[in-house]
Amino acid sequence: MKSEEIYIIHPQTKEQASALKAFIKALKMKFEVSKDRPYNPEFVEKILESKKQASEGKTVKIDLDEIWKD
């Protein structure tokens, strides 16, 4: 019987990763290793807050000519 569940495990050390791979291989299970890292949650929170502020009109417009003025 095939399970529809997917398990995401985050090993903290190289030893944990090696042990996990060995265990999965011993059970003859298919697995993938992803090198992708999710965004930092604090960064995501800042971006979402900025989007919210922009949708509420809480923005500041800067004239490009004013940026380079001394």
C-alpha positions in Angstrom: 0.0 0.0 0.0 1.3 3.4 -1.0 1.2 6.2 1.5 0.2 9.7 0.4 2.1 11.3 3.3 5.2 13.3 2.8 7.7 13.8 5.7 10.1 16.8 5.9 12.9 16.3 8.3 15.5 18.9 9.2 18.7 17.2 10.5 20.8 19.6 12.6 24.2 17.9 12.0 26.1 16.0 9.4 25.9 12.9 11.6 22.1 13.1 11.8 21.9 13.5 8.1 24.1 10.5 7.5 22.1 8.3 10.0 18.9 9.4 8.4 20.0 8.5 4.9 21.3 5.1 6.1 18.0 4.4 7.8 15.9 5.3 4.8 18.1 3.3 2.5 17.9 0.3 4.8 14.1 0.5 4.5 14.5 0.7 0.7 12.5 3.9 0.6 12.7 6.6 -2.1 14.0 10.0 -0.9 15.4 13.3 -2.2 17.8 15.7 -0.7 17.1 19.3 -1.3 19.7 22.0 -1.0 17.1 24.8 -1.2 16.9 26.8 2.0 13.6 28.6 2.9 13.7 32.3 3.4 14.5 33.6 6.8 11.1 34.0 8.6 12.1 37.5 9.9 12.8 38.6 6.3 9.5 37.2 5.1 7.7 39.0 7.9 9.3 42.3 6.9 8.4 41.8 3.3 4.7 41.0 4.2 4.5 44.1 6.4 5.9 46.3 3.6 3.3 44.9 1.2 0.6 45.6 3.7 1.8 49.2 4.2 2.0 49.7 0.5 -1.6 48.4 0.0 -2.8 50.8 2.7 -1.1 53.7 1.0 1.5 54.2 3.7 4.4 54.9 1.2 6.7 57.8 0.5 7.4 58.9 -3.0 10.9 60.2 -3.8 11.6 62.2 -6.8 14.6 60.7 -8.6 16.1 64.1 -9.2 16.1 64.7 -5.4 18.1 61.5 -4.6 21.3 62.8 -6.1 21.1 66.4 -4.8 23.7 67.4 -2.3 
